[in-house]
Amino acid sequence: MDGTQGDLLEARLEGVRLEPGAVRRFLSDNPEFLTGDDGLLGELGLKVAGGNVVDFAPAAMARIHAAHQQEASQRQYLEETAQANFAAQAQTHGAVVDLLDARNHSDLARRVDELAQQRFGLAAGVIALETEGLPPAGWKMLVEGQVDMILGGPQRLARMGFAPTALGLFGERAEGVASMAMVRMAMWEPSRQGLLAFGSADPEGFTQDMGAELVAFLARVVERTAERWPIL
C-alpha cells in the first residue's frame, strides 16, 4: 500500500465505523486499493487471477480443508475415547462377576490381584484394612489413621496418581509400581476403614486428573462381598 492509498483510506473512513457496507463501498470505488496491494492479498490468502478478478478459491479451500481436518480429528478423538470407555466398562463388569464368586476373604484378595493383572494389565491389586490384630489372609495390614494418611486427609475418598506413602501396600512388587488408584472402603459394623488399591507400572497409568468412578465402583463391590463373612 503506497502513501496515496493510505491517505485515501484514512480520508474516506475517518469518522465512519468500519461496517461491511462502508468497506464494500470503498473497495467498489477504489478497486486498485485491493488488487494493487500484493502484501494485503497475501495476508488474506487471495490472488489476482487475471485483470481485476480476485481469486478467492485458495483461501476458501484452505479454510474448508482446515475445518474438515479439525472435524475429522475431533471425531477420531471421540471415537477412541468412547471405545476406551466401553472396553473399560466391559472389563469392569467382568471383574464384578469374578469378585462375586469369591468364597472367602482370602479368595477375594486373590481375585482382586488377578483381575488387576489379567483384566486391566496392571502390576497389582490390593485390599488393605486398618486393624489392631491380623487382617484376613491375603489382605494388607494398616494401623489406625493410615488410610487418611495415604489418601491425603480424612475427607478424601479416592486418590489417583503416584503416592510414595502407598508403596508399602504393594510389598515386594512396590519397585514396579509407578502410579496408583486408591479408594477408601468401610466394612462391617462397627465400621472398619480400608482401601482398595491398584498399582500400575506406567507413570501415566493413573494420573491426578483422572476420574475414580470405575475404581470406586469396584470398591463398593469389594465392600459388599467382604461383608458376607465375619471378620475374625
URZIRA-V753351 format. One record per backbone hydrogen bond with DSSP energy under -1.0 kcal/mol. NH is the residue of the N-H (numbers start at 1). CO is the residue of the C=O. E is the energy in kcal/mol with one decimal. If there is no record, write none. Layout:
NH;CO;E  NH;CO;E
//
This chain:
6;2;-2.2  7;3;-2.9  8;4;-2.4  9;5;-2.7  10;6;-2.4  11;7;-2.5  12;8;-2.7  13;9;-2.3  16;13;-2.3  19;17;-2.5  23;19;-2.2  24;20;-2.5  25;21;-2.3  26;22;-2.1  27;23;-2.5  28;24;-2.2  29;25;-2.1  30;26;-1.9  33;30;-1.8  34;31;-1.1  35;31;-2.3  36;32;-1.9  37;34;-1.3  41;37;-2.2  42;38;-2.4  43;39;-2.0  44;40;-2.0  46;41;-3.0  47;55;-1.1  49;53;-2.1  53;50;-2.1  55;47;-3.5  60;56;-2.6  61;57;-3.4  62;58;-2.2  63;59;-2.3  64;60;-2.6  65;61;-2.8  66;62;-2.4  67;63;-2.4  68;64;-2.5  69;65;-2.5  70;66;-2.4  71;67;-2.5  72;68;-2.7  73;69;-2.4  74;70;-2.5  75;71;-2.5  76;72;-2.4  77;73;-2.2  78;74;-2.4  79;75;-2.4  80;76;-2.6  81;77;-2.5  82;78;-2.5  83;79;-2.4  84;80;-2.3  85;81;-2.6  86;82;-2.6  87;83;-2.4  88;84;-2.4  89;85;-2.5  90;86;-2.5  91;87;-2.4  92;88;-2.2  93;89;-2.6  94;90;-2.0  95;91;-2.2  96;92;-2.1  97;93;-1.6  98;94;-1.8  99;95;-2.5  100;96;-2.5  102;99;-1.8  108;104;-2.2  109;105;-2.2  110;106;-2.1  111;107;-2.3  112;108;-2.2  113;109;-2.0  114;110;-2.4  115;111;-2.8  116;112;-1.7  117;113;-1.8  118;114;-3.4  119;115;-1.4  120;115;-1.5  122;116;-2.9  123;199;-2.3  124;199;-1.5  126;197;-3.2  128;195;-2.6  129;140;-2.7  130;193;-2.9  131;142;-2.3  139;136;-2.3  140;127;-2.6  142;129;-2.6  146;143;-2.1  149;145;-1.7  150;146;-2.6  151;147;-2.4  152;148;-1.7  153;148;-2.8  156;153;-1.1  159;182;-2.4  161;180;-2.3  166;163;-2.2  167;164;-1.3  169;166;-1.6  170;167;-1.7  171;168;-1.2  173;170;-2.2  174;171;-1.8  176;173;-1.3  177;174;-1.8  178;200;-3.4  179;200;-1.5  180;161;-3.7  181;198;-2.3  182;159;-2.4  183;196;-2.2  184;157;-3.1  185;194;-2.7  187;192;-2.2  192;187;-2.4  194;185;-2.5  195;128;-2.2  196;183;-2.2  197;126;-2.7  198;181;-2.5  199;124;-2.5  200;179;-3.0  205;202;-2.1  210;207;-1.9  216;212;-2.8  217;213;-2.2  218;214;-1.9  219;215;-2.1  220;216;-2.0  221;217;-1.7  222;218;-2.5  223;219;-2.5  224;220;-2.3  225;221;-2.4  226;222;-2.8  227;223;-1.7  228;225;-1.5  229;226;-1.3
//
